[in-house]
Amino acid sequence: MKYRKMTAALLSLGLFGTLFTSAPNSPALAAEEVLFSELTDTPFQNGDPFKGVDVSSVISLENSGVIFRNRQGEEQDIFQTLAEAGVNTIRVRIWNHPYNSNTKACYGGGICDADVAEQIAKRCAKAGLKMLLDFHYSDFWADPGKQTAPKEWQNLSVDQKAAAIYQYTKDVLQKIDATGADIAMVQVGNETTTGMCGVMLEKYQWSAEGWNELAKLFNAGAKAVREYRKDTLVVLHFTNPEKASNMNYIAKMLSESHVDYDVFATSYYPYWHGTLSNLTNVLSSVSAAYHKKVMVAETSWLRTMENGDGFANTISSREAMGDYVSYEVSPQGQSAFLHDLFQAVAAVPEGMGIGVFYWEPAWLPVGSNYNQNQMLWEQYGAGWATQSAAEFDKDAGKYYGGSSVDNESLFSWEGVPLDSLYVFSTVHGTASGRNEYGTNLLENGGFEANGGWSDRPFGWELHPTADAHFDVRAEDVRTGAYALHWYSEKAFQNSTARTTVTVKEDGVYECALYLQGDETMQYLLSARTSGGESVNISGNGSGWANWQKPTLDIFARQGETIILELSVYGKDGSYGSADDCTIRLKKEKKTEGDINADGRADMQDAGLLMHYLLTGSQLSDSQAVQADMNQDRKLNGLDLSILLGKLNKKP
């Protein structure tokens, strides 16, 4: 913003006190491990977060005779109950063919094939619940200890598996879409820390070759999702956030092997996976380094040590809890834990923490008599595994039985929701319809929309002057599968890419992109508004894959348009690419006159304004916005007079 300096005549307003400097920004909120936190509301920056539960076993449970009820104890559809409790998204696992090859008997675990997912989807659509489809690309449980390819795919090459994953994902998405359910997210693989669908990183000694093979599988699933709907998020899911270096390594290798995804998700079970403050730090590190959304895809906590169905539980004693316990074993302890977990994810900077999913809160006992239960588990598959599962997983077949998490449910064993389920109703997004801080206002900032090479990318105007190419393609990307790329055998100048947004409120907006290219490549990044403001920054490339982030701040008023334009120039053989472009509201609205951003307008702010007027010292755009008391886009003695008058009226 451009401001006129004060004239000599206005200095007669007077001098006072000591001149103050701007206070540093406050540190980001850090999560803390506490027992029975005060259950305040949890706000997420970028609209409503995903408040999810995984109830994949529910159809098998109901077929076994389990009845779900409302808070008054009356029989009610569980999906309606979940929606009333504040849940907005249902996660459902999908196995290819969880049935014995010879007997056709089910493997158990909820019999979670595409047909069961379809039944759940119909009920989600009726209850207004979104869905997260969790593809295991296996016939039964997939986790870091086992990533077995489906029986029909086990003799396929990696490329053939990729083709099978693409087609299977595409087919299931069409099947679920036909129900009318809102597929908000798709998880490509489950807990894929060690590999997926039989491609195990250990076999490749964790080399780049292994990651490139695994990337083929990830990208095959992602491709099917991108073709299905551009705003459905692609999720990758890993484990063990207590090992920060491992998580950062995984994120790094995903980037280097050019895996296309939107959300980096982790399991977080507090008795295994470290402190909440560490979780926030790990997710923040991954998000900041690779500009990915982050979330917790699985979690749970105990409400009792008792066993409801006679089958051993995962955690049945204090000794089995590990070193990170800080909550009471009770519904109140569950409430406190869930509250703090949502707070920890919400604390990830720039609104990149997007939600939490509770794993199987409704996996209840099918009865209290073990022998009768065993018959139900075998018939309807409502237990952890059946004897028939030994064909595919000898361990599951050996330890077949019932629910191992009935003591971590958010329902009583009679099917009545506990108070801990209603923590979801205390979690919400900040005011909708506003340009919340952290939200990227560009719909296609990463050039991923519609996929494929294009000289007419969605949301952008390209004006090339290069003799070779200036378009979107799968070359030299920073994240995702595509980037704006250029190359010319001959010298060129002024090839431009332009995009625009209309802002919904006054504020300072940060305009930025990532850019790399050879050292002869020059760039000019400019931003201007329909109100007449303009800023720019220029520079040179610094070599292949050496990404720079030129950044501009510009003030815009409600209803004005921001035009962001990148122009590139180069000599013979020059090349480069741009990716991950953003326009964000940089500062939330503050107290009028709060120039130093400490939450109040006082004499320190008046001192800052006087110092500027006397010396011509620099104010940032956000400080200038707060100092412009009469909003005439000029800083002069009148603003100081208004501020002093406001302060004098305070009691």
Number of C-alpha atoms within 10 A of each C-alpha: 19 12 14 11 15 19 11 10 8 13 14 8 12 8 12 10 9 11 16 16 14 14 11 9 9 8 6 9 13 15 22 16 17 13 15 17 17 11 14 12 15 22 19 26 25 24 19 17 24 28 22 26 28 25 21 27 26 25 20 25 24 14 15 20 13 20 19 25 19 20 15 9 12 12 13 16 14 21 23 18 19 22 19 16 20 18 24 23 27 27 26 28 26 28 22 19 21 26 21 17 13 8 8 11 18 24 35 30 26 25 30 27 21 22 14 20 24 21 13 24 27 18 18 23 17 13 19 17 23 22 27 26 28 24 24 26 31 27 27 30 23 22 20 16 12 19 26 24 23 21 14 12 18 14 12 14 11 18 13 13 23 22 16 19 26 20 16 17 23 20 14 19 20 12 16 22 16 12 17 15 21 18 24 18 22 26 28 27 28 30 26 24 22 21 29 27 26 21 21 22 20 11 11 13 10 14 12 14 13 18 22 18 19 25 23 21 28 27 22 23 29 29 21 20 25 20 13 16 14 14 13 17 20 26 27 27 23 24 24 19 26 18 14 17 11 15 21 19 12 17 20 15 17 22 19 16 18 24 24 25 27 19 23 25 27 28 24 27 21 22 19 17 20 20 23 26 16 19 25 25 20 21 29 22 18 21 22 14 12 17 17 21 24 29 27 27 30 22 21 23 28 23 23 19 16 13 17 23 26 19 21 16 19 14 18 17 11 11 8 11 15 12 13 15 16 16 20 18 17 17 22 18 21 26 27 23 28 23 23 24 27 29 25 25 28 30 25 29 19 21 21 25 31 24 24 28 25 27 24 24 24 28 31 31 30 28 19 13 12 17 12 12 22 22 14 22 29 21 18 23 28 33 31 25 29 27 20 25 26 17 15 22 17 13 12 22 19 14 16 24 28 31 27 22 26 29 29 29 27 28 25 20 22 15 24 22 25 18 15 22 24 18 23 26 16 15 23 19 18 16 14 11 8 14 22 25 19 20 19 20 20 17 16 19 22 23 29 26 18 14 18 13 18 15 16 12 20 16 15 19 15 20 16 20 17 21 13 14 17 25 22 26 22 17 16 21 26 23 24 22 22 27 26 27 23 25 22 19 15 13 17 21 16 17 19 19 21 16 19 19 17 16 21 17 17 18 23 25 24 20 25 22 20 19 27 26 27 20 17 18 24 21 25 17 22 21 24 19 20 14 13 11 14 19 15 17 13 13 14 19 23 17 15 15 16 12 18 16 14 18 18 20 22 23 26 25 17 11 14 18 17 26 18 25 20 21 19 26 21 28 18 13 15 22 25 28 28 27 26 25 22 23 26 22 28 21 16 15 16 16 13 16 28 21 30 25 20 17 12 15 21 19 19 21 27 26 20 22 31 25 18 18 22 14 10 13 11 11 18 11 18 23 20 22 25 23 28 23 21 14 11 9 15 20 23 22 22 16 21 25 14 16 24 17 11 15 15 11 7 7 4
